[in-house]
Amino acid sequence: MAMTTDYTANEPSRAEVDAWEEPTVIEFGAPWCGYCQAAQAPLAAAFTAHPDVAHIKVEDGRGRRLGRSFGVKLWPTLVFLKRGQEVARLVRPTRENDIAEALAQIDAR
């Protein structure tokens, strides 16, 4: 899978996320968020070496249950999942290397 560029307004349920088998990164944020926009270049660069990791961008905000279930407080928050379990988390990442290190923890390559 490639990096996703668009936020989904239809977030999956927490039960669905917990059942995912493939390595996945959930990116919580909003399209208008400056911190989220700034994170896109290092995120895209880090993902080039991890094409088998799924990526989902979830538009977060008031009343969004998935973000609350993960305790998201700042955007973007990246949650790195392996077999539905959180392995790593980055909040407002700015460095490609930090993202790549977290990706390596969930990618079997």
Summary of the structure (lengths in Angstrom):
residues: 109
radius of gyration: 12.5
end to end distance: 13.8
largest distance: 36.8
contacts: 321
relative contact order: 0.26
helix: 33%
strand: 25%
